Amino acid sequence: MNIALFEKLVDGQLQKISERPWDEQLIQALNVANFVLIGGKEYEMIEGRLNLDLNVFELLLVTVSSGGGGNRQLSDRSKCFQPL
């Protein structure tokens, strides 16, 4: 299955980071992982959505502050994913 990774920016816009195939072991790891490293940058996984129209599992990510403590800015968590 392909996984599409989207970063929610401070202004609320979504930026596609990447789309890549994941095997079943990586998909199962989503059950226990809250954070992911991509290109040396740490993100918190906020929400997932199964897009059956595109046969893609979409993950919504926010950047973890480099200051520590897992600080993040997310303007409105109730509107995380918007239709593409």
C-alpha positions as CSV (number, residue, x, y, z in Angstrom):
1,M,0.0,0.0,0.0
2,N,1.2,3.5,-0.7
3,I,1.4,6.0,2.1
4,A,1.2,9.7,1.4
5,L,2.7,12.0,4.0
6,F,1.4,15.5,4.5
7,E,2.7,18.3,6.7
8,K,0.2,20.7,8.2
9,L,1.9,24.1,8.1
10,V,1.3,26.8,10.6
11,D,-1.0,28.7,8.3
12,G,-3.2,25.6,7.9
13,Q,-2.1,24.6,4.4
14,L,-1.1,21.0,3.6
15,Q,2.2,20.3,2.0
16,K,2.8,16.8,0.5
17,I,6.2,15.6,1.8
18,S,6.3,12.2,0.0
19,E,4.4,9.2,-1.2
20,R,6.0,5.8,-0.9
21,P,5.0,2.2,-0.7
22,W,5.0,0.7,2.8
23,D,5.0,-3.0,3.7
24,E,2.7,-4.6,6.3
25,Q,5.3,-4.3,9.1
26,L,5.6,-0.5,8.6
27,I,1.8,-0.1,8.5
28,Q,1.5,-2.2,11.8
29,A,4.1,0.1,13.4
30,L,1.6,2.9,13.0
31,N,-0.3,1.4,15.9
32,V,2.5,2.2,18.4
33,A,4.4,5.0,16.8
34,N,3.5,8.7,17.4
35,F,6.5,10.3,15.7
36,V,8.4,9.7,12.4
37,L,11.7,11.0,11.0
38,I,11.8,12.0,7.4
39,G,14.9,13.5,5.9
40,G,16.3,14.1,9.4
41,K,13.3,16.2,10.4
42,E,11.0,14.9,13.2
43,Y,7.2,15.0,12.8
44,E,4.3,14.0,15.0
45,M,1.6,11.9,13.4
46,I,-1.7,13.5,14.1
47,E,-4.2,11.7,11.9
48,G,-4.6,9.1,9.3
49,R,-7.1,8.8,6.5
50,L,-7.7,5.9,4.1
51,N,-8.3,7.3,0.6
52,L,-10.1,4.5,-1.2
53,D,-10.5,6.6,-4.4
54,L,-6.7,6.8,-4.8
55,N,-5.9,3.6,-2.9
56,V,-3.6,5.6,-0.6
57,F,-3.3,5.8,3.2
58,E,-2.7,9.5,4.0
59,L,-0.9,10.6,7.2
60,L,-1.1,14.1,8.6
61,L,2.1,15.3,10.3
62,V,3.1,18.4,12.2
63,T,6.7,19.4,12.7
64,V,8.1,18.8,16.2
65,S,9.8,21.9,17.7
66,S,13.6,21.6,17.9
67,G,13.4,23.2,21.3
68,G,12.2,19.9,22.8
69,G,9.1,18.9,24.7
70,G,7.2,18.0,21.5
71,N,5.9,21.6,21.0
72,R,3.9,22.1,17.9
73,Q,1.6,24.7,16.4
74,L,-1.6,23.4,15.0
75,S,-4.3,26.1,14.4
76,D,-7.3,23.8,14.4
77,R,-7.1,20.1,15.0
78,S,-10.8,19.6,14.2
79,K,-10.1,20.5,10.6
80,C,-6.9,18.6,10.0
81,F,-7.6,16.9,6.7
82,Q,-9.3,18.9,4.0
83,P,-10.3,17.4,0.6
84,L,-7.4,17.5,-1.9
